[in-house]
Amino acid sequence: MKEKLDSILLLDDNPATNYIHKKFIEKVNCTERVLEFQNGYEALKYIRDHSHRPPDLIFVDINMPIMDAWEFLEEFEKLEEGLRQKSKVFVLTTSLSPRDVEKANQIGFIEDIMMKPLSTDDIEQLMTKFF
């Protein structure tokens, strides 16, 4: 890992999951800010409103009410290409269904689909591989 990221965005409707992931991220000490959202609309609004400073890393839970990961990613894909390219996107799930893996593989900007909860090892590996 070279240096700290500016920000990591967590998008999960479960506040406990966001809390756990935030604690693990803080333990790895790899970012200046952890942004937590429980709703895809709010996360997209934040990304649009802060287009000068998009998150370096985005973790998106698949199953969420209101706007699931696939709907969020469909809207995220409509953002300006330069903005999209600045963020590494990972989809999170509790059950790795073949249907979800197939869907994730069809979306070119998704780096990987991962099992929740993330661990400090998972985060460290991502930092080493992508940053």
Protein Blocks (a to p, Z undefined) as FASTA:
>chain_A
ZZdcfbdcdddfblklmmmmmmmmmmnopafbdcddfbfklmmmmmmmmmmlccfbdcdd
fbdghiafklmmmmmmmpcfklmmmpccddddfbdcfklmmmmmmmmklmbdcdddddfk
lmmmmmmmmZZ
